[in-house]
């Protein structure tokens, strides 16, 4: 049998400081979505669950229930579910529909979308967790992506084989400590921060420590600088708004400040945000909650720092205050928190030849959260997967393509269930892997050469 090795490693940055301590747990008022009526002909249903998990010494992922992990308490913010098409030429999102679940439960959380908003082209379905409970669906927060492209035809949602699809389940994994290590604490090397109940206290302490540490440096008492400006808010963007600062390569936001245009005439709104001095080059964006769901999410109106009609990012933060930064919301091409859709592709081969497989064999390609053996019963918990019937495997190598969430560390495993009994990695069954890979960009030519299948 194969013996996978190597624990999964996380590459996501940690949020350290913010200029808005008092507003950390902010949420704006929300209105129910008009398409949430399950009786609508164009409704598309599903659930989303958040799963705490840890990697054991053998590299396998162990899922916990919330009673064991955190005494039955859900410790995060909202869930955001969206369905969106993809422009085949630019990769941009098209015809998006979304829904926010502002008070998630520890089990399955039901959602409903209206597929009449999506057109007839292929579309993806994703879910994102507001891990920090700050009202912002940020870049690189825990997320899940349905493993198949879906289409709409004849008033129904179909999978790539033309079968009718409804009731899909999305599963978001969050790193957690093993129970014997203190299962109610987040893994500090994982995909995020501590439970939200501790965020304000932790960040205030971090701010005090940073102030004390920086107080004696060359900048003296001016270790923080203030950025001020105004935001030109279009009428369609009126509502709760925010100015945010991301790292130059798009992580974050690391700093943000809130302001409101709710019920006001179109015009400029003043804002200011305090940041650490000498933070260097950052991306500055503005957003307004135009869909009224209580979150700042990729489907809202986004804008950016503009001068004379031209976007000016990045902003260079030194040791002096920066004033008169003008933001326009919306602004075409503005940086948003929409994570890119990542494609992994390559080939998988068996040196012994696929032609020796019995017809009941199944080849599984799985983008896994871990280096352990996949479980066929819970493949939907992984980042992506696809399957090939043994009767169709006659070529020397099988080409595969997997669409996966961005900013994850994963392994691509090829598993063969030779006897079709639903159990992988049995004696004599082939398999092989590629990775670990961090999904910050597309990757191709990822070749997997499996251990040969046992002779029939």
LUMTOR-455013 format. One record per residue (C-alpha): residue in one letter; residue number from 1; x, y, z. Coordinates in Angstrom, 2 decimals, decimal comma, always signed. Example, Ala and Ser with C-alpha at 12.3 -4.5 7.8 and 13.67 -1.06 7.14 Angstrom:
[node "a"; 1; [+12,30; -4,50; +7,80]]
[node "s"; 2; [+13,67; -1,06; +7,14]]
***
This chain:
[node "x"; 1; [+0,00; +0,00; +0,00]]
[node "x"; 2; [+1,06; +3,60; -0,51]]
[node "x"; 3; [+2,22; +5,53; +2,53]]
[node "x"; 4; [+1,53; +9,25; +2,05]]
[node "x"; 5; [+3,82; +11,49; +4,01]]
[node "x"; 6; [+4,35; +15,09; +5,04]]
[node "x"; 7; [+1,89; +17,22; +6,99]]
[node "x"; 8; [+0,08; +19,93; +5,15]]
[node "x"; 9; [+1,57; +23,41; +5,57]]
[node "x"; 10; [-0,30; +26,67; +5,46]]
[node "x"; 11; [+1,03; +29,70; +3,60]]
[node "x"; 12; [-1,59; +32,29; +4,44]]
[node "x"; 13; [-0,64; +35,54; +6,13]]
[node "x"; 14; [-1,99; +36,54; +9,52]]
[node "x"; 15; [-3,84; +39,75; +10,17]]
[node "x"; 16; [-1,80; +41,63; +12,76]]
[node "x"; 17; [-3,14; +45,11; +13,22]]
[node "x"; 18; [-6,09; +47,29; +12,30]]
[node "x"; 19; [-6,94; +50,91; +12,69]]
[node "x"; 20; [-10,52; +50,19; +13,69]]
[node "x"; 21; [-10,44; +48,34; +17,02]]
[node "x"; 22; [-13,89; +49,51; +18,07]]
[node "x"; 23; [-15,49; +48,24; +14,87]]
[node "x"; 24; [-13,93; +44,77; +14,66]]
[node "x"; 25; [-17,22; +42,97; +15,09]]
[node "x"; 26; [-19,19; +45,41; +12,92]]
[node "x"; 27; [-22,07; +44,22; +10,77]]
[node "x"; 28; [-24,41; +46,49; +8,86]]
[node "x"; 29; [-28,19; +45,98; +8,69]]
[node "x"; 30; [-29,27; +43,45; +6,09]]
[node "x"; 31; [-32,33; +42,81; +3,98]]
[node "x"; 32; [-33,48; +39,33; +2,92]]
[node "x"; 33; [-32,66; +38,46; -0,66]]
[node "x"; 34; [-35,61; +38,56; -3,04]]
[node "x"; 35; [-34,67; +35,18; -4,49]]
[node "x"; 36; [-34,70; +33,30; -1,15]]
[node "x"; 37; [-38,25; +31,96; -1,74]]
[node "x"; 38; [-37,81; +28,21; -2,38]]
[node "x"; 39; [-41,02; +28,21; -4,46]]
[node "x"; 40; [-39,41; +30,23; -7,26]]
[node "x"; 41; [-38,97; +28,16; -10,43]]
[node "x"; 42; [-35,42; +29,42; -10,86]]
[node "x"; 43; [-34,25; +28,65; -7,34]]
[node "x"; 44; [-31,11; +26,58; -6,83]]
[node "x"; 45; [-30,50; +25,08; -3,39]]
[node "x"; 46; [-27,64; +23,79; -1,32]]
[node "x"; 47; [-25,90; +23,78; +2,04]]
[node "x"; 48; [-22,55; +24,95; +3,38]]
[node "x"; 49; [-20,78; +23,52; +6,43]]
[node "x"; 50; [-17,64; +24,61; +8,27]]
[node "x"; 51; [-15,43; +21,75; +9,49]]
[node "x"; 52; [-12,64; +22,07; +12,08]]
[node "x"; 53; [-9,79; +19,66; +11,31]]
[node "x"; 54; [-6,17; +18,89; +12,13]]
[node "x"; 55; [-3,40; +16,93; +10,41]]
[node "x"; 56; [-2,17; +13,87; +12,30]]
[node "x"; 57; [+1,41; +12,61; +12,45]]
[node "x"; 58; [+0,90; +10,47; +9,35]]
[node "x"; 59; [-0,23; +13,42; +7,24]]
[node "x"; 60; [-3,92; +12,49; +7,22]]
[node "x"; 61; [-6,61; +15,08; +7,93]]
[node "x"; 62; [-8,82; +14,36; +10,94]]
[node "x"; 63; [-12,17; +16,15; +10,99]]
[node "x"; 64; [-13,71; +17,16; +14,32]]
[node "x"; 65; [-17,27; +17,97; +15,29]]
[node "x"; 66; [-17,93; +21,35; +16,89]]
[node "x"; 67; [-18,88; +19,84; +20,25]]
[node "x"; 68; [-15,41; +18,33; +20,49]]
[node "x"; 69; [-13,62; +21,29; +18,96]]
[node "x"; 70; [-15,31; +24,28; +20,61]]
[node "x"; 71; [-18,05; +23,08; +22,98]]
[node "x"; 72; [-20,70; +23,40; +20,27]]
[node "x"; 73; [-20,08; +27,12; +19,68]]
[node "x"; 74; [-19,56; +28,47; +16,16]]
[node "x"; 75; [-16,65; +30,93; +16,59]]
[node "x"; 76; [-16,65; +32,79; +13,27]]
[node "x"; 77; [-18,61; +35,38; +11,33]]
[node "x"; 78; [-20,89; +35,11; +8,32]]
[node "x"; 79; [-20,87; +32,73; +5,37]]
[node "x"; 80; [-21,11; +34,05; +1,82]]
[node "x"; 81; [-22,27; +31,85; -1,06]]
[node "x"; 82; [-22,07; +32,91; -4,70]]
[node "x"; 83; [-22,67; +31,47; -8,16]]
[node "x"; 84; [-20,85; +33,14; -11,02]]
[node "x"; 85; [-19,97; +32,66; -14,67]]
[node "x"; 86; [-16,45; +33,06; -16,03]]
[node "x"; 87; [-15,52; +35,13; -19,07]]
[node "x"; 88; [-13,60; +32,63; -21,26]]
[node "x"; 89; [-11,31; +35,37; -22,57]]
[node "x"; 90; [-10,52; +37,47; -19,49]]
[node "x"; 91; [-11,34; +35,13; -16,61]]
[node "x"; 92; [-13,53; +37,86; -15,07]]
[node "x"; 93; [-16,65; +36,97; -13,10]]
[node "x"; 94; [-19,96; +37,31; -14,94]]
[node "x"; 95; [-23,65; +37,32; -14,02]]
[node "x"; 96; [-23,13; +36,78; -10,31]]
[node "x"; 97; [-25,80; +35,91; -7,76]]
[node "x"; 98; [-25,05; +35,64; -4,05]]
[node "x"; 99; [-26,50; +35,24; -0,57]]
[node "x"; 100; [-25,14; +35,94; +2,92]]
[node "x"; 101; [-25,76; +33,75; +5,95]]
[node "x"; 102; [-25,13; +36,25; +8,75]]
[node "x"; 103; [-25,63; +33,88; +11,69]]
[node "x"; 104; [-24,29; +30,46; +10,68]]
[node "x"; 105; [-24,87; +27,30; +12,68]]
[node "x"; 106; [-22,36; +24,58; +13,49]]
[node "x"; 107; [-24,06; +22,10; +11,14]]
[node "x"; 108; [-25,32; +22,49; +7,59]]
[node "x"; 109; [-26,47; +25,99; +6,61]]
[node "x"; 110; [-29,07; +26,09; +3,84]]
[node "x"; 111; [-28,88; +28,62; +1,02]]
[node "x"; 112; [-30,89; +29,41; -2,11]]
[node "x"; 113; [-29,72; +31,20; -5,25]]
[node "x"; 114; [-31,59; +32,31; -8,36]]
[node "x"; 115; [-30,01; +30,75; -11,44]]
[node "x"; 116; [-32,03; +33,02; -13,74]]
[node "x"; 117; [-29,35; +35,63; -12,94]]
[node "x"; 118; [-26,60; +33,43; -14,40]]
[node "x"; 119; [-27,42; +33,08; -18,09]]
[node "x"; 120; [-26,83; +29,77; -19,85]]
[node "x"; 121; [-23,04; +29,60; -19,76]]
[node "x"; 122; [-21,08; +27,41; -17,32]]
[node "x"; 123; [-20,93; +28,71; -13,77]]
[node "x"; 124; [-19,11; +27,99; -10,52]]
[node "x"; 125; [-20,50; +27,89; -6,98]]
[node "x"; 126; [-18,31; +28,96; -4,06]]
[node "x"; 127; [-18,64; +29,63; -0,34]]
[node "x"; 128; [-16,39; +31,84; +1,79]]
[node "x"; 129; [-16,18; +32,16; +5,59]]
[node "x"; 130; [-15,78; +35,56; +7,26]]
[node "x"; 131; [-13,22; +34,05; +9,61]]
[node "x"; 132; [-12,40; +37,26; +11,49]]
[node "x"; 133; [-16,06; +38,29; +11,85]]
[node "x"; 134; [-15,22; +41,79; +10,59]]
[node "x"; 135; [-17,99; +42,06; +7,99]]
[node "x"; 136; [-15,48; +41,74; +5,12]]
[node "x"; 137; [-15,16; +38,73; +2,81]]
[node "x"; 138; [-11,39; +39,07; +2,55]]
[node "x"; 139; [-8,81; +37,60; +0,25]]
[node "x"; 140; [-7,54; +34,15; +1,30]]
[node "x"; 141; [-10,22; +33,48; +3,91]]
[node "x"; 142; [-11,33; +29,82; +4,22]]
[node "x"; 143; [-13,44; +28,84; +1,24]]
[node "x"; 144; [-14,85; +26,00; -0,83]]
[node "x"; 145; [-15,60; +25,56; -4,53]]
[node "x"; 146; [-18,04; +23,04; -6,00]]
[node "x"; 147; [-16,01; +20,47; -7,92]]
[node "x"; 148; [-17,98; +20,71; -11,19]]
[node "x"; 149; [-18,89; +23,44; -13,64]]
[node "x"; 150; [-22,68; +23,69; -13,86]]
[node "x"; 151; [-24,94; +24,94; -16,65]]
[node "x"; 152; [-28,57; +26,02; -16,98]]
[node "x"; 153; [-30,75; +24,42; -19,64]]
[node "x"; 154; [-34,52; +24,13; -19,92]]
[node "x"; 155; [-35,01; +25,82; -16,57]]
[node "x"; 156; [-32,79; +23,31; -14,75]]
[node "x"; 157; [-29,22; +23,18; -13,45]]
[node "x"; 158; [-27,16; +20,43; -15,06]]
[node "x"; 159; [-23,78; +18,83; -14,38]]
[node "x"; 160; [-21,22; +18,20; -17,19]]
[node "x"; 161; [-22,90; +14,86; -17,98]]
[node "x"; 162; [-26,32; +16,50; -18,37]]
[node "x"; 163; [-27,80; +15,21; -15,11]]
[node "x"; 164; [-30,07; +17,54; -13,11]]
[node "x"; 165; [-28,32; +19,02; -10,04]]
[node "x"; 166; [-29,83; +20,51; -6,90]]
[node "x"; 167; [-29,00; +20,35; -3,23]]
[node "x"; 168; [-25,21; +20,50; -3,54]]
[node "x"; 169; [-23,15; +20,54; -0,34]]
[node "x"; 170; [-20,14; +22,83; +0,14]]
[node "x"; 171; [-17,61; +22,15; +2,92]]
[node "x"; 172; [-15,13; +24,69; +4,29]]
[node "x"; 173; [-12,22; +23,35; +6,36]]
[node "x"; 174; [-10,59; +25,45; +9,10]]
[node "x"; 175; [-7,35; +24,33; +10,81]]
[node "x"; 176; [-7,74; +23,38; +14,46]]
[node "x"; 177; [-5,52; +21,92; +17,15]]
[node "x"; 178; [-5,80; +18,22; +17,92]]
[node "x"; 179; [-7,98; +17,56; +21,00]]
[node "x"; 180; [-4,99; +16,52; +23,13]]
[node "x"; 181; [-3,31; +19,82; +22,21]]
[node "x"; 182; [-6,25; +21,99; +23,24]]
[node "x"; 183; [-8,93; +21,47; +20,64]]
[node "x"; 184; [-10,79; +24,69; +21,46]]
[node "x"; 185; [-7,88; +26,83; +20,25]]
[node "x"; 186; [-7,12; +27,66; +16,64]]
[node "x"; 187; [-3,94; +26,30; +15,10]]
[node "x"; 188; [-1,65; +29,37; +15,12]]
[node "x"; 189; [+0,04; +28,15; +11,94]]
[node "x"; 190; [-3,27; +27,62; +10,15]]
[node "x"; 191; [-5,35; +29,63; +7,72]]
[node "x"; 192; [-6,36; +32,45; +10,01]]
[node "x"; 193; [-6,51; +33,91; +13,49]]
[node "x"; 194; [-7,95; +33,12; +16,92]]
[node "x"; 195; [-11,70; +32,81; +17,58]]
[node "x"; 196; [-13,56; +36,11; +17,04]]
[node "x"; 197; [-14,44; +36,52; +20,73]]
[node "x"; 198; [-10,74; +37,09; +21,37]]
[node "x"; 199; [-9,97; +39,23; +18,32]]
[node "x"; 200; [-10,44; +42,69; +19,81]]
[node "x"; 201; [-8,40; +41,87; +22,92]]
[node "x"; 202; [-5,64; +40,19; +20,90]]
[node "x"; 203; [-5,36; +43,02; +18,41]]
[node "x"; 204; [-5,38; +45,68; +21,12]]
[node "x"; 205; [-2,55; +43,82; +22,83]]
[node "x"; 206; [-0,68; +43,54; +19,52]]
[node "x"; 207; [-1,16; +47,26; +18,94]]
[node "x"; 208; [+0,17; +48,09; +22,42]]
[node "x"; 209; [+3,16; +45,80; +21,91]]
[node "x"; 210; [+3,86; +47,29; +18,50]]
[node "x"; 211; [+3,59; +50,82; +19,87]]
[node "x"; 212; [+5,99; +50,00; +22,70]]
[node "x"; 213; [+8,43; +48,21; +20,39]]
[node "x"; 214; [+8,39; +50,98; +17,82]]
[node "x"; 215; [+8,42; +53,84; +20,29]]
[node "x"; 216; [+12,20; +53,76; +20,53]]
[node "x"; 217; [+12,94; +53,34; +16,84]]
[node "x"; 218; [+14,21; +56,00; +14,48]]
[node "x"; 219; [+10,70; +57,30; +13,87]]
[node "x"; 220; [+10,24; +58,09; +17,56]]
[node "x"; 221; [+6,62; +58,55; +18,69]]
[node "x"; 222; [+5,38; +58,91; +15,10]]
[node "x"; 223; [+5,38; +55,17; +14,41]]
[node "x"; 224; [+1,87; +55,35; +13,02]]
[node "x"; 225; [+0,75; +57,52; +10,15]]
[node "x"; 226; [-2,70; +58,64; +9,11]]
[node "x"; 227; [-4,08; +58,43; +5,59]]
[node "x"; 228; [-7,01; +60,74; +4,87]]
[node "x"; 229; [-9,10; +61,47; +1,85]]
[node "x"; 230; [-12,54; +61,48; +0,36]]
[node "x"; 231; [-14,65; +58,97; -1,54]]
[node "x"; 232; [-16,88; +59,92; -4,46]]
[node "x"; 233; [-19,89; +57,61; -4,05]]
[node "x"; 234; [-22,18; +57,02; -7,01]]
[node "x"; 235; [-25,93; +56,88; -6,32]]
[node "x"; 236; [-26,10; +53,13; -7,02]]
[node "x"; 237; [-23,36; +52,58; -4,46]]
[node "x"; 238; [-25,03; +54,38; -1,56]]
[node "x"; 239; [-24,98; +52,43; +1,70]]
[node "x"; 240; [-22,41; +51,33; +4,25]]
[node "x"; 241; [-18,92; +51,82; +2,82]]
[node "x"; 242; [-15,30; +51,14; +3,76]]
[node "x"; 243; [-11,77; +52,08; +2,77]]
[node "x"; 244; [-9,35; +49,13; +2,90]]
[node "x"; 245; [-5,63; +48,53; +2,49]]
[node "x"; 246; [-4,26; +45,24; +1,14]]
[node "x"; 247; [-0,72; +44,02; +0,64]]
[node "x"; 248; [+0,71; +44,77; -2,78]]
[node "x"; 249; [+0,12; +41,19; -3,93]]
[node "x"; 250; [-3,49; +41,26; -2,76]]
[node "x"; 251; [-3,70; +39,71; +0,71]]
[node "x"; 252; [-5,87; +41,26; +3,37]]
[node "x"; 253; [-7,32; +43,69; +4,09]]
[node "x"; 254; [-4,85; +44,58; +6,84]]
[node "x"; 255; [-6,36; +47,98; +7,66]]
[node "x"; 256; [-9,83; +49,36; +7,12]]
[node "x"; 257; [-12,18; +52,11; +8,21]]
[node "x"; 258; [-15,94; +52,38; +7,84]]
[node "x"; 259; [-18,11; +55,28; +6,75]]
[node "x"; 260; [-21,69; +55,55; +5,55]]
[node "x"; 261; [-23,44; +57,00; +2,52]]
[node "x"; 262; [-26,78; +55,49; +3,54]]
[node "x"; 263; [-29,69; +57,76; +2,69]]
[node "x"; 264; [-27,40; +60,56; +1,49]]
[node "x"; 265; [-27,23; +62,23; -1,90]]
[node "x"; 266; [-24,40; +61,23; -4,25]]
[node "x"; 267; [-21,19; +63,06; -3,42]]
[node "x"; 268; [-17,93; +62,91; -1,53]]
[node "x"; 269; [-17,51; +61,33; +1,91]]
[node "x"; 270; [-14,51; +61,97; +4,14]]
[node "x"; 271; [-12,54; +59,05; +5,61]]
[node "x"; 272; [-9,29; +58,43; +7,50]]
[node "x"; 273; [-7,34; +55,36; +8,57]]
[node "x"; 274; [-4,28; +54,92; +10,80]]
[node "x"; 275; [-1,57; +52,48; +9,71]]
[node "x"; 276; [+1,91; +51,48; +10,79]]
[node "x"; 277; [+4,64; +53,74; +9,45]]
[node "x"; 278; [+6,97; +52,41; +6,75]]
[node "x"; 279; [+4,57; +49,64; +5,71]]
[node "x"; 280; [+5,65; +50,17; +2,12]]
[node "x"; 281; [+3,54; +49,65; -0,97]]
[node "x"; 282; [-0,08; +48,60; -0,47]]
[node "x"; 283; [-3,27; +48,35; -2,53]]
[node "x"; 284; [-5,97; +50,85; -1,50]]
[node "x"; 285; [-9,61; +50,09; -2,30]]
[node "x"; 286; [-13,05; +51,35; -1,40]]
[node "x"; 287; [-16,28; +49,36; -1,31]]
[node "x"; 288; [-19,97; +49,90; -0,56]]
[node "x"; 289; [-22,50; +47,27; +0,48]]
[node "x"; 290; [-24,67; +47,78; -2,59]]
[node "x"; 291; [-26,37; +44,38; -2,37]]
[node "x"; 292; [-27,45; +45,16; +1,21]]
[node "x"; 293; [-26,51; +41,76; +2,61]]
[node "x"; 294; [-24,56; +43,10; +5,60]]
[node "x"; 295; [-21,11; +42,23; +4,21]]
[node "x"; 296; [-18,44; +43,77; +2,00]]
[node "x"; 297; [-18,10; +41,03; -0,60]]
[node "x"; 298; [-16,89; +40,64; -4,21]]
[node "x"; 299; [-20,42; +41,25; -5,57]]
[node "x"; 300; [-20,56; +44,78; -4,10]]
[node "x"; 301; [-19,50; +48,02; -5,78]]
[node "x"; 302; [-15,72; +48,49; -5,54]]
[node "x"; 303; [-13,54; +51,48; -6,24]]
[node "x"; 304; [-9,96; +52,63; -5,94]]
[node "x"; 305; [-7,61; +55,58; -5,49]]
[node "x"; 306; [-7,99; +57,78; -8,57]]
[node "x"; 307; [-6,23; +60,89; -9,86]]
[node "x"; 308; [-7,38; +62,65; -13,01]]
[node "x"; 309; [-9,51; +59,64; -13,95]]
[node "x"; 310; [-6,63; +57,13; -13,68]]
[node "x"; 311; [-6,19; +54,46; -10,99]]
[node "x"; 312; [-3,10; +55,17; -8,87]]
[node "x"; 313; [-2,37; +52,02; -6,84]]
[node "x"; 314; [-0,17; +51,05; -5,10]]
[node "x"; 315; [+0,14; +53,65; -2,34]]
[node "x"; 316; [+3,58; +53,95; -0,72]]
[node "x"; 317; [+3,36; +54,26; +3,08]]
[node "x"; 318; [+6,37; +55,91; +4,69]]
[node "x"; 319; [+6,84; +57,82; +7,95]]
[node "x"; 320; [+4,65; +60,87; +7,23]]
[node "x"; 321; [+0,89; +61,31; +6,98]]
[node "x"; 322; [-0,73; +61,04; +3,55]]
[node "x"; 323; [-3,61; +63,36; +2,71]]
[node "x"; 324; [-6,04; +64,11; -0,11]]
[node "x"; 325; [-6,41; +60,54; -1,38]]
[node "x"; 326; [-9,46; +60,49; -3,64]]
[node "x"; 327; [-11,42; +57,25; -4,09]]
[node "x"; 328; [-14,16; +56,66; -6,65]]
[node "x"; 329; [-16,80; +53,97; -6,07]]
[node "x"; 330; [-17,50; +52,22; -8,36]]
[node "x"; 331; [-14,46; +52,29; -10,64]]
[node "x"; 332; [-13,82; +49,82; -13,47]]
[node "x"; 333; [-10,83; +47,60; -12,83]]
[node "x"; 334; [-10,70; +48,30; -9,09]]
[node "x"; 335; [-9,01; +45,74; -6,87]]
[node "x"; 336; [-11,65; +43,63; -5,06]]
[node "x"; 337; [-11,67; +40,69; -2,66]]
[node "x"; 338; [-12,77; +38,30; -5,41]]
[node "x"; 339; [-10,28; +35,44; -5,23]]
[node "x"; 340; [-9,02; +34,18; -8,59]]
[node "x"; 341; [-10,17; +30,82; -9,89]]
[node "x"; 342; [-7,12; +28,56; -10,03]]
[node "x"; 343; [-6,70; +25,78; -12,59]]
[node "x"; 344; [-4,36; +22,82; -12,07]]
[node "x"; 345; [-3,76; +20,51; -15,01]]
[node "x"; 346; [-1,47; +17,74; -16,13]]
[node "x"; 347; [-1,38; +14,02; -16,85]]
[node "x"; 348; [-1,58; +10,82; -14,85]]
[node "x"; 349; [-0,16; +7,51; -16,03]]
[node "x"; 350; [+0,30; +3,94; -14,83]]
[node "x"; 351; [+3,59; +2,39; -16,04]]
[node "x"; 352; [+1,81; -0,96; -16,12]]
[node "x"; 353; [-0,81; +0,38; -18,52]]
[node "x"; 354; [-4,42; +1,37; -18,01]]
[node "x"; 355; [-5,56; -1,36; -20,39]]
[node "x"; 356; [-5,01; -3,93; -17,63]]
[node "x"; 357; [-7,68; -2,35; -15,43]]
[node "x"; 358; [-10,94; -4,30; -15,01]]
[node "x"; 359; [-14,07; -2,48; -16,22]]
[node "x"; 360; [-15,27; -1,91; -12,65]]
[node "x"; 361; [-12,12; +0,06; -11,76]]
[node "x"; 362; [-12,38; +3,82; -11,12]]
[node "x"; 363; [-9,56; +6,38; -11,33]]
[node "x"; 364; [-9,98; +9,35; -8,95]]
[node "x"; 365; [-8,07; +12,64; -9,32]]
[node "x"; 366; [-8,37; +14,54; -6,02]]
[node "x"; 367; [-7,06; +17,97; -4,97]]
[node "x"; 368; [-6,67; +17,08; -1,31]]
[node "x"; 369; [-6,37; +19,15; +1,85]]
[node "x"; 370; [-3,80; +16,68; +3,18]]
[node "x"; 371; [-1,25; +14,04; +2,22]]
[node "x"; 372; [-3,23; +11,08; +3,55]]
[node "x"; 373; [-5,52; +8,59; +1,85]]
[node "x"; 374; [-8,71; +10,08; +0,42]]
[node "x"; 375; [-12,10; +8,81; +1,55]]
[node "x"; 376; [-14,55; +8,28; -1,32]]
[node "x"; 377; [-17,46; +8,95; +1,05]]
[node "x"; 378; [-16,22; +12,48; +1,77]]
[node "x"; 379; [-14,66; +13,55; -1,54]]
[node "x"; 380; [-16,85; +16,67; -1,55]]
[node "x"; 381; [-14,92; +17,84; +1,53]]
[node "x"; 382; [-11,75; +18,08; -0,58]]
[node "x"; 383; [-10,87; +21,08; -2,76]]
[node "x"; 384; [-11,78; +19,35; -6,04]]
[node "x"; 385; [-12,09; +15,89; -7,58]]
[node "x"; 386; [-13,06; +14,06; -10,74]]
[node "x"; 387; [-13,45; +10,38; -11,63]]
[node "x"; 388; [-12,83; +8,21; -14,71]]
[node "x"; 389; [-14,39; +4,79; -15,33]]
[node "x"; 390; [-11,88; +1,99; -15,87]]
[node "x"; 391; [-13,62; +0,99; -19,09]]
[node "x"; 392; [-12,74; +4,41; -20,56]]
[node "x"; 393; [-9,02; +4,30; -19,67]]
[node "x"; 394; [-7,24; +3,07; -22,77]]
[node "x"; 395; [-4,71; +5,84; -23,44]]
[node "x"; 396; [-1,15; +5,82; -22,16]]
[node "x"; 397; [-1,86; +8,88; -20,01]]
[node "x"; 398; [-5,01; +10,63; -18,84]]
[node "x"; 399; [-5,17; +14,41; -19,07]]
[node "x"; 400; [-6,85; +16,12; -16,13]]
[node "x"; 401; [-7,93; +19,65; -15,18]]
[node "x"; 402; [-9,08; +20,67; -11,71]]
[node "x"; 403; [-10,52; +24,05; -10,69]]
[node "x"; 404; [-9,60; +24,80; -7,08]]
[node "x"; 405; [-9,94; +27,70; -4,60]]
[node "x"; 406; [-7,10; +30,21; -4,50]]
[node "x"; 407; [-4,57; +30,53; -1,67]]
[node "x"; 408; [-4,69; +26,94; -0,43]]
[node "x"; 409; [-1,96; +24,37; +0,12]]
[node "x"; 410; [-2,94; +21,06; -1,43]]
[node "x"; 411; [-1,79; +17,75; -2,87]]
[node "x"; 412; [-3,02; +16,29; -6,15]]
[node "x"; 413; [-3,51; +12,57; -5,67]]
[node "x"; 414; [-4,40; +9,91; -8,24]]
[node "x"; 415; [-6,12; +6,91; -6,66]]
[node "x"; 416; [-7,43; +3,79; -8,38]]
[node "x"; 417; [-10,18; +1,69; -6,86]]
[node "x"; 418; [-9,41; -1,44; -8,87]]
[node "x"; 419; [-12,29; -3,57; -7,63]]
[node "x"; 420; [-14,81; -0,71; -7,39]]
[node "x"; 421; [-15,63; -1,49; -3,75]]
[node "x"; 422; [-15,42; +2,15; -2,59]]
[node "x"; 423; [-12,17; +1,75; -0,62]]
[node "x"; 424; [-8,88; +3,29; -1,77]]
[node "x"; 425; [-5,26; +2,28; -1,17]]
[node "x"; 426; [-5,94; -1,43; -0,79]]
[node "x"; 427; [-3,13; -3,89; -1,41]]
[node "x"; 428; [-2,10; -3,83; -5,07]]
[node "x"; 429; [-4,08; -0,70; -5,96]]
[node "x"; 430; [-2,05; +1,99; -7,74]]
[node "x"; 431; [-1,72; +5,62; -6,75]]
[node "x"; 432; [+0,56; +8,61; -6,97]]
[node "x"; 433; [+0,78; +12,28; -6,02]]
[node "x"; 434; [+2,05; +15,71; -7,00]]
[node "x"; 435; [+2,66; +18,47; -4,48]]
[node "x"; 436; [+2,28; +20,10; -2,11]]
[node "x"; 437; [+1,24; +23,12; -4,17]]
[node "x"; 438; [+0,18; +26,57; -3,03]]
[node "x"; 439; [-2,65; +27,80; -5,26]]
[node "x"; 440; [-1,61; +31,38; -5,89]]
[node "x"; 441; [-1,44; +30,92; -9,67]]
[node "x"; 442; [-2,45; +28,41; -12,35]]
[node "x"; 443; [-0,19; +25,39; -12,84]]
[node "x"; 444; [+0,04; +23,02; -15,77]]
[node "x"; 445; [+2,13; +20,01; -16,81]]
[node "x"; 446; [+1,72; +18,44; -13,37]]
[node "x"; 447; [+2,58; +14,84; -14,21]]
[node "x"; 448; [+1,67; +12,00; -11,86]]
[node "x"; 449; [+3,24; +8,58; -12,44]]
[node "x"; 450; [+1,44; +6,06; -10,25]]
[node "x"; 451; [+2,86; +2,91; -8,75]]
[node "x"; 452; [+1,95; +0,17; -11,25]]
[node "x"; 453; [-1,29; -1,70; -10,80]]
[node "x"; 454; [-1,00; -5,24; -9,54]]
[node "x"; 455; [-1,06; -7,87; -12,25]]
[node "x"; 456; [-4,59; -9,23; -12,77]]
***
